[in-house]
């Protein structure tokens, strides 16, 4: 996760819950007369506006100087933002905001459901829409996040999974064999990821390199490698991190920064998720 925001003060801390492949945050935020910035996450996420007070307005856009659209709690409270995509926000004369952020690991969710999520649904942003079922589920999830006596994990997990299924309109589809990238296309894409892995690589860049649509490229890359392009980038970052770990003189905070992770906690979490151990324990095992 990366962000550059100003004019916000979190009230009472973040209410956060972890479920299987899902992270849900409820934020209560006091806003300065002019507040805003951008936020980009490594996983797909939902932003759901639960409450907003003040006489001003809130607007969002996908680029620093892109066309902005107004956000409100009644008509346009929900935005879906794909992994690696920036979301810019501007709040003018808004006093208070409460929102739910729901991040999910698409690979974990796909494994749990026994089928892949259509990459086109994952990659297409949906900004400022309303859906009564999603809103109802979001309110229940938010209530569980702030519950001082949380219910069984299956409750919150089930709510979140139901919301994702509804959002992505997941239905059973007949499986079909995916065509693979040509050797030159795969080499060009993987070389580009390796050379640029420390920044956020857009799917559009990789598709343009190979002369394919984003959807076709995403399918073909996974058919060729067995993993999605963003996971290949994560692996490249982790390989660089392992090299720095073995050099011995770099603290984890420096390694996290040098390999494109937002902070040491994010680096450790991704390292453990992919390698099954912490960076420190991995290094000890290599030196044993």
N, C-alpha and C positions, 0 to 999 in steps of 0.2 A: 504494500500500500504506500502511495506517495500523495502528499497534499501540500498546498501552499495557500493557507487561508488566513484571514485577519478579521478582527471585529467580532469574534465569537468568544463567549465565556460559558464553559460547561457547568451546569448546576448539579451539584450532588454526585458527580462522577458518572461514569458510563455503566449502564446496566447491560451486561453481556452474558449470553448463554452459548455453549458449544453443544452441538449435536453431531451426528455422524455425517461428516462432510459439509456441515452447515454452521455458520456463525451468525448470530442475531444480536444486534446492538440497539438499544433505545437511548436516544440522546435528548436531554433537556438543555436548551441552549438560549442564553441571553445574548441579544444582538446589539451592536453599536448602530448608530444612525446609518452608517454605510459599512456593510460587511460583505464578504465574499471571498472568492478564490477558486481553486480547482482541486479535484480529487480524482485519483486514478488507482484502481485496485487490480491485483493479479488474478482475481477470480470474478466471474459474473456476479452482479449484485442488483438488488432492488432497493430503491429509495422510496419510502412511503411517508408522506407528510401526514402526521396525525393531528397536529394542532399548530396554529400560527396566530399570533396576536400582534396588533399594531395597525396603524392606518396606511402603512406603505404597501410595497409590493415585493415579490420574489420572482426572479426570472432565471432560467437555465439555458445553456447552450453547449455545444460540443467542441467549439473552438474559441480561442481567446477573443477573436473579433467576429465570430459567427453571428448569425441571426438568433436573437434571444426570444424565448417564449415565456409567457407569464405562468407561474405556478400558483395554484390556490387549493385549499383543502376540499372544496366542494366539487369542482369540476375536473381538476387536473392534479390529483395528489400523488400519482404513481409514476415512477420512471424506472425502466429497465436499462442497465448500462452494461455492455459486454466487457469481458476481461481486457485490461490494457487500454480502455478508452477513457479519455479525460471527460469529466463533466464539470463545467464552469457554472458558478452561481453568483448572482448579485442580489443583495437584499438592501432595500432602501426604506428607512423608517419602519422596519419590522422590529418589534420589541422582544418577541419570544417565539421559539420554534421547538416543537417536539417531533422527532421523526424516528422511524425504524429503518435500519440498514440490515439487509439480509444478504449475506455472501454465501455462495455455494460452490463446491468443487464439482465441476461437471463430470469429471471422470468417476469420482466416487458415487455420485448420484446415478450415473449410467450403470455402474456395476450393481448398485443396489436394486435398480429396476430391471436389470437383465436385458437392457437394450440401450443403444446409443441415442443421445439427444441429437436431433437434426442440427448440424453445425450452422445452417442458415438461421435457425431460431436463436442460437447462442450469439451469433455475430451481428444480428440486426438490432440496433438500439430502438427502444420504444419510449419516447419521452412524453410525460405529461398526459397520461390517460387515466381513466377511471374504470373500475370493475368492482361491482358490489361483493362478489365472492372473495376476491383477493383482499379487499378492504376488511371484510369480516374476519378472514383468517389472520390478517396482519394485526388487527386489534387484539385478538386472542393471544397471538405470539408475543406482542408487546406486554400484555398483562402478565404473561408467564415470565418474561424477562425481569420484570420488577417485583415479582411475587417473592416476599420474604421467606416463604416456605414452599419452595418449588415442588411441583407434582412430579410423578415418575417421568423419567426422561422420554419414554415412549410418547407421552402426551405432546410435548413441544416438538419433538422430532416428527411426529405424525402430522401436526399442523403445518410445519415447514415443508415437509415432503408433499403434502396435498397442495400447498400454494404453488410450489415449483411445477408440479404436474399440470395444474390449471394454467399457470403462466405460459408454459411451453406447449400446451395443448398436446400432451404426450398420448399417443394412441398406438396400438399395435400396428406395425407396418411390416409387410413381407421383406425379408432380408434379401439383398442383392449384392452380387460381387462388385466391388469397387475397382475401377481401373487405377493403375499405378502411374506414378511419374516416370517419364523417360529418364535415363541415367543422367543426361546433362541437366535436366530440370532439378533432379534431386540433389546433384552435386552443387549446382548454383544456389539452391535454397539453403542447404546445410552450411555451405561456406559463408553465405551472407549472415546466417544466424550466428555462427561461431565468431565472425568478425565484429558483429554489432550486438552481442548478447547482453552487454552491460546497460543498454537502454531499452526502452519499450519499443518493440518491433511491431508494426501494424501488419495485419494480415494482407492488406492491400499491397504493401511493398513486396511481399513474397509472391503474391499472385502475379503482379506486374513483371517480376523477374522471369517468370516461367510462361508468360503469355496466356494465363488461364484466368477464369473468373475466380473470385474468392471462394465460392462454394465448391467449385470443381477442384481447386488447388487443395483446400482443406481435406476433402474426401481422399484425393489421390495421395497426399502426403501421409495421411494415417494408414492408407492401404500399403504404402511403400515401407513405412518405418514401424508401424504398430502403435505409434503415439501421435498426439496432436502437435502442431507446430509450437504452441506455447510451452508444452512439456519438453520438447527438444531444446528450446531456449533455456528453460530451467536447468536441464541436465548440463548444458554448456556452462552456465554460471557455476553450478556445483563442481564441475571439473576444474574450473579456474580456482574455486575456493579450496579444493583439496590440494592443489599445487601450493597455494599460499600457506595452508596449514602445515605442510611438510617442510616449508622453508624455515619455520620455527620462530621467526622474530616478529610476527604480526599478531596483534591482539584481535580478538573476535570482532570488536567494533570496527576496526579498520578493514578486516576481511569482508564484513557485511557491506560496508560502504563501497569498497573496490569492486565488488561483484554484483552490484545492482540491487541489493536488498535494502528495504527501507530502514531497518535497524537490526541490532543483534538478535532481538527476540524473533523477528520475522525470519532472519537467516537460520537460526537454530530450529525453528518450527518446520521450515521447508526442508532443511537437511535431514531432520528426523523422519519426516513424512516419506522422503524418497530413499533414504539409506537405512532407516530403521534404528538409528542411533544418533547421539548428539555429536557435534563437531569435535569436542574434547575427547569423548570416548573413542571416536573413530581414529583420531590421531594416536591415542595411546595404543590401540590395537595394531596400527601400522608399524609402530616403533617397538612392539613387543618382540 
